[in-house]
Amino acid sequence: MLWEAEFRMQPRGIERDNFHAALTPLILSNIHAPRGKKFTIQDFMHEDAQSKKDRETKAFLARMRAFSSPTKQEQS
């Protein structure tokens, strides 16, 4: 019961730990990155296989929709 009360007062969890673990490689990568290349925290966050697959699928479908939708010039 003590741990449950502690967790309610100061919630820590996988996402926070993941963020802290990704912070160091983010800083080091941005220090050593070539000019014009900027990494984001999402580049270093751990993501389970299913979540990654879902995110990539959504991004692919969004690109396909954008590619297949007619432009304003084509509609006129």
Backbone bond lengths (Angstrom), bond angles and torsions (degrees), N, CA, C in turn:
res aa  C-N    CA-C-N  psi(-1)  N-CA   C-N-CA  omega(-1)  CA-C   N-CA-C  phi
1 M - - - 1.441 - - 1.527 111.06 -
2 L 1.327 117.21 -31.33 1.463 119.94 178.90 1.522 111.45 -63.15
3 W 1.342 116.27 -42.07 1.459 119.56 -179.84 1.520 110.91 -66.29
4 E 1.307 117.92 -37.76 1.468 120.79 177.65 1.521 110.54 -62.96
5 A 1.331 117.49 -42.74 1.465 121.03 178.45 1.515 110.63 -65.51
6 E 1.320 117.26 -41.37 1.471 121.28 178.55 1.531 110.47 -62.75
7 F 1.315 116.35 -41.99 1.461 120.04 -179.60 1.525 110.98 -64.79
8 R 1.325 117.81 -38.16 1.461 120.34 178.13 1.524 111.45 -66.44
9 M 1.338 116.94 -34.99 1.461 120.70 -178.94 1.531 111.48 -74.98
10 Q 1.323 116.48 -42.64 1.456 121.40 -178.48 1.523 108.45 -135.97
11 P 1.331 116.60 85.41 1.472 118.22 -176.72 1.528 111.90 -67.68
12 R 1.277 114.99 125.28 1.460 121.50 173.02 1.520 104.67 -125.52
13 G 1.263 114.45 154.24 1.449 115.33 -179.44 1.506 111.73 -169.62
14 I 1.289 113.71 -168.22 1.454 121.26 -175.55 1.526 111.59 -60.71
15 E 1.319 117.22 -43.69 1.471 119.69 -177.40 1.521 111.61 -62.95
16 R 1.325 117.09 -42.37 1.451 120.44 179.41 1.528 110.32 -66.63
17 D 1.319 117.33 -43.93 1.462 121.18 177.79 1.523 110.66 -62.03
18 N 1.318 116.14 -40.65 1.455 121.70 178.55 1.529 110.06 -61.35
19 F 1.329 116.33 -43.46 1.465 121.14 179.21 1.523 110.58 -61.55
20 H 1.326 116.61 -46.62 1.466 119.67 -179.27 1.525 111.69 -65.01
21 A 1.303 117.46 -37.51 1.462 120.50 178.63 1.529 111.45 -67.89
22 A 1.313 117.62 -30.44 1.468 121.46 -178.61 1.519 112.56 -83.38
23 L 1.316 118.21 -17.46 1.456 121.57 -175.12 1.528 113.24 -65.25
24 T 1.323 117.94 -44.43 1.469 121.07 -178.73 1.527 112.03 -63.95
25 P 1.331 119.74 -50.63 1.471 117.51 178.24 1.531 113.09 -64.05
26 L 1.322 117.24 -29.10 1.466 120.00 176.50 1.520 110.50 -63.24
27 I 1.305 116.84 -48.37 1.464 120.98 -179.08 1.526 110.62 -63.08
28 L 1.322 116.70 -47.48 1.459 120.07 -179.59 1.525 112.19 -63.51
29 S 1.307 117.00 -39.89 1.464 120.02 179.71 1.521 111.50 -66.59
30 N 1.325 117.15 -40.88 1.465 119.31 179.01 1.520 111.93 -69.03
31 I 1.344 117.60 -30.43 1.459 120.21 176.49 1.526 110.20 -66.06
32 H 1.316 116.68 -40.36 1.467 121.46 -174.14 1.529 114.18 -99.86
33 A 1.297 117.24 4.50 1.468 120.18 -178.34 1.525 110.37 -73.75
34 P 1.329 116.57 149.15 1.465 119.03 175.11 1.527 110.33 -66.44
35 R 1.308 115.63 160.26 1.465 119.85 179.94 1.522 110.75 -56.73
36 G 1.323 115.38 138.34 1.449 120.76 178.63 1.524 113.89 88.86
37 K 1.315 117.55 -14.69 1.469 121.14 179.61 1.517 108.06 -98.27
38 K 1.327 116.61 123.90 1.462 121.54 179.78 1.520 108.11 -130.87
39 F 1.314 116.83 123.04 1.456 122.10 177.83 1.524 109.65 -87.92
40 T 1.316 116.53 156.44 1.458 121.93 175.19 1.523 108.64 -117.02
41 I 1.294 116.38 165.63 1.468 120.67 -179.96 1.528 110.90 -61.27
42 Q 1.336 116.77 -31.35 1.468 120.20 -179.90 1.527 112.11 -65.52
43 D 1.340 117.89 -23.84 1.459 120.68 177.89 1.527 111.92 -65.37
44 F 1.323 117.17 -21.41 1.462 120.97 -174.94 1.521 113.99 -117.53
45 M 1.314 117.45 1.04 1.456 120.41 179.16 1.527 109.50 -77.25
46 H 1.322 115.94 136.94 1.461 120.19 176.42 1.533 108.81 -70.94
47 E 1.299 114.56 140.00 1.458 119.59 179.45 1.522 108.05 -139.57
48 D 1.328 116.33 129.52 1.461 118.40 -179.76 1.528 109.53 -66.91
49 A 1.310 115.89 160.81 1.471 121.87 -172.75 1.530 112.71 -58.59
50 Q 1.326 117.47 -43.25 1.468 120.11 -177.65 1.529 111.13 -67.45
51 S 1.319 117.65 -42.19 1.468 120.55 178.70 1.526 110.83 -63.31
52 K 1.331 116.01 -40.86 1.461 120.30 178.97 1.532 110.22 -63.70
53 K 1.322 116.40 -43.87 1.456 120.50 179.51 1.530 110.90 -62.86
54 D 1.336 117.18 -42.55 1.465 121.50 178.48 1.533 111.23 -62.70
55 R 1.341 116.26 -44.68 1.469 120.40 179.95 1.525 111.05 -63.38
56 E 1.332 116.81 -44.14 1.463 120.29 179.94 1.527 111.41 -65.90
57 T 1.324 117.45 -37.44 1.464 121.38 177.91 1.524 110.64 -63.99
58 K 1.340 116.71 -45.76 1.465 120.24 178.50 1.523 111.57 -62.05
59 A 1.331 116.99 -41.33 1.465 120.41 178.95 1.528 110.76 -65.08
60 F 1.322 116.93 -41.20 1.469 121.00 178.43 1.523 111.14 -62.56
61 L 1.339 116.11 -45.75 1.467 119.69 179.83 1.529 111.52 -64.02
62 A 1.320 117.05 -37.78 1.463 120.43 177.77 1.528 110.58 -64.16
63 R 1.334 117.17 -40.73 1.479 119.97 177.68 1.529 110.76 -65.26
64 M 1.316 117.14 -40.68 1.459 120.46 -179.98 1.530 111.02 -66.01
65 R 1.336 116.89 -40.28 1.469 119.72 177.35 1.521 111.03 -63.66
66 A 1.318 116.36 -42.49 1.464 120.35 179.44 1.526 110.35 -65.41
67 F 1.302 116.46 -37.75 1.453 121.35 -179.79 1.519 111.80 -68.86
68 S 1.327 116.84 -36.27 1.459 120.45 -174.24 1.523 113.88 -90.01
69 S 1.337 118.07 -13.88 1.463 118.42 -179.35 1.518 110.26 -77.50
70 P 1.329 117.61 137.64 1.464 120.29 -178.20 1.531 111.13 -69.73
71 T 1.305 115.33 147.22 1.464 119.87 176.74 1.522 109.25 -81.89
72 K 1.310 116.87 170.68 1.465 120.90 -178.79 1.533 111.37 -63.04
73 Q 1.328 116.67 -35.48 1.472 120.41 179.71 1.523 111.01 -66.48
74 E 1.331 116.21 -38.99 1.463 120.09 -179.57 1.523 111.33 -68.39
75 Q 1.334 117.44 -31.81 1.456 121.54 -179.04 1.523 112.04 -72.68
76 S 1.313 118.18 -28.07 1.467 121.57 -177.80 1.496 113.06 -76.78
